[in-house]
Amino acid sequence: MTDYPSTHSRGSSPVDSSEAGPTDAFLSVRDLKIHFPSEDGLVKSVDGLTFELTKGKTLGIVGESGSGKSVTSLGIMGLHTVGQYGRQRALISGEIWLNGQELLSADAESVRRMRGREMAMIFQDPLSAMHPYYTVGNQIVEAYLVHNKTGKRAARKRAVELLDRVGIPEPDKRFHSYPHEFSGGMRQRAMIAMALVNNPELLIADEPTTALDVTVQAQILDLIRDLQKEFGSAVIIITHDLGVVAEIADDILVMYAGRCVERGSAEEVFHQPRHPYTWGLLGSMPRIDREQAGRLIPVGGNPPSLIHIPPGCAFHPRCPHANIPQCNTCQTERPSLTKTEASQFSACHIPSGHRALIWTEEIAPKL
């Protein structure tokens, strides 16, 4: 098993120079690794992730289940903690800078004080994230009182304002409702109200539209976009649905096996993707802007085990282009994240020019 320090350590491995960016970003994640010990081995859920986000912008993090998206978000929020009887849940290294403060080296109490005010999270399942024994209004009030020295009357007024702002009808009455008395869409709205009650500067939304019908999905995305404009927050949208990030994201980061395989502006990633895994995700996404010529093309094979990640390029066992002559090192050497366009990076052994040719002549015409 890999030897790790029990707490955060700086400089555990060098950051690829292509991934380095400006230091004035509101959120800066640098060479983040989050590993979990298990009886079968070390689960490398996040294995060297670097990205940055400025205020007022939205980053979409996409990938299949198990690619490390949600683990990354919980790591930013400081929710990978020491478990019962001192057993450590996660082995974490790297750096997470939020508004000039490094979070992984900060003490737990400092991070707890930031959670809710400087950063907040909309969880994937609001029914399990909200306490079933307390009313929705009281839970929002509690979230407000933790960070504000004020009376319950002012906190209740703030909670009702937020419930109204996120579109809950009759907020005065619904303040006294329990989570199970809300529909799925209303629960998600209430979760957004709870996350925004302290005007956080960073909002992380983990699969915010899962299990909602398409009409409610559109309403939730519109709500997040409108609230971002109002509060000027930096937003991270975590999803496996490229349609969601196409609707709301400024930049996109594609994760596979705990690592970033491509990132860039939404325009670049959707119109000139440079990684075969991104091609596969786009090929499996239904289109409504044109007639579908044939069946959707799923990504072949299965996601790799995060305990036994394939050597070299982790995607090579599923990559339909792994056997071409230009990719003769994919099974032995891990590709680095390198720049392909002005703000676009990808990790693939196939030369960038040849990838552009494959996309233009083989992949794009089929989508």
TAJO-V942586 format. One line per field, one symbol per residue. phi: phi as a letter, one per 40 degrees, with the letter a starting at -180 (. if undefined). psi: psi as a letter, one per 30 degrees, with the letter a starting at -180 (. if undefined). A space follows every 10 residues. Layout:
BEGIN
phi->???
psi->???
END
This chain:
BEGIN
phi->.ccbccbdbc gcaccdcccc acccccbbbb fcbbbbcacc iccccbbhbb ababcgbbbc bbicdgchcc cccccccgbc bcccggcccb bbahabbbfg bccccccdcc ccccchccaa bcccbccccc cccbcdcccc dccccdbbca ccccccdccc dcccccgccf ccccdcccdc cccdcccccc cccccccbfc cbbbbcfcbc gbccccdccc cccccccccc cgccbbbbab bccccccbcc bbbcbafgbc baaicdcccc bacbbdccdc ccccbcbbca cccaccbccc gbdccccbcd cgcccccbcc bcccdcbcbc cbbccccbcb bdbbbabacc ddcccccccc cbcdccc
psi->kkkklflkkl hflkkkfffk alfgkekjkj hkkjkkklff akjiekhikk llklkflkkk jlllkgfgee eeeeeefhgj lkakggkkek jklakjkjhf kkefflleee eeefkedekl kjlejfeffk kffkleeeee eeeefefkil leeeeeeeee eeeeeggkki eeefegllef flleeeeeee eeeeegfghl fkkkjjhfgk gkleeeeeee eeeeeeeeee fglkkkjklf jfeeffefke lkkkkkhglk fklaleeeee fhkgkeeeee eefgkkkffl kjfalkjlkl alklkfeikk lbkffeffkf gfglefhfgf ffkkkljlke aegkkljkfk keeeeeeeee feeeff.
END
